[in-house]
Amino acid sequence: MNLHSCRYVLQMIWSTFGMSVRFYVAKTMKLLIMVLALEEPLKTSIFFWHGNRYLDLYE
């Protein structure tokens, strides 16, 4: 399979899936931003919970 046909196949795939891929990427980015906005309080509570567990284990 030479380079030209490879590029042609890639172009076909992109024209078929490109729109949905961009749509999913946009949705994923929105989700990531939402998760990151919630992440700080979540992370601190998880950290404290785990930290207490680890302290109990090591004492």
C-alpha positions in Angstrom: 0.0 0.0 0.0 1.7 3.2 -1.1 1.6 6.6 0.5 -1.0 8.1 -1.8 -3.7 5.4 -1.2 -2.9 5.6 2.5 -3.6 9.3 2.5 -6.8 8.7 0.5 -8.0 6.2 3.0 -7.2 8.6 5.8 -9.1 11.4 4.1 -12.1 9.1 3.6 -12.1 8.1 7.3 -11.7 11.8 8.3 -14.6 12.9 6.1 -16.7 10.1 7.5 -15.8 10.4 11.2 -14.4 13.9 11.4 -17.6 15.6 12.4 -18.5 13.1 15.1 -14.9 13.1 16.3 -15.0 16.9 16.7 -18.4 16.7 18.4 -17.2 14.1 20.9 -14.0 16.1 21.5 -16.0 19.2 22.3 -18.3 17.2 24.6 -15.3 15.6 26.3 -13.7 19.0 26.8 -16.9 20.4 28.4 -17.0 17.3 30.7 -13.4 17.7 31.6 -13.9 21.4 32.5 -16.9 20.5 34.6 -14.9 17.7 36.4 -11.9 20.1 36.9 -14.3 22.7 38.4 -15.5 20.0 40.9 -12.2 18.4 41.3 -10.5 20.7 43.9 -13.0 20.0 46.8 -13.3 16.4 45.7 -9.5 15.9 45.6 -9.0 17.5 49.0 -11.7 15.4 50.6 -10.4 12.2 49.0 -6.8 13.2 50.0 -7.9 13.7 53.6 -9.8 10.5 53.7 -6.9 8.5 52.3 -4.4 10.4 54.4 -6.3 9.5 57.6 -6.5 5.9 56.4 -2.8 5.8 55.8 -2.0 7.4 59.1 -4.1 4.8 60.9 -2.2 2.1 59.0 1.2 3.4 59.9 0.7 4.2 63.6 
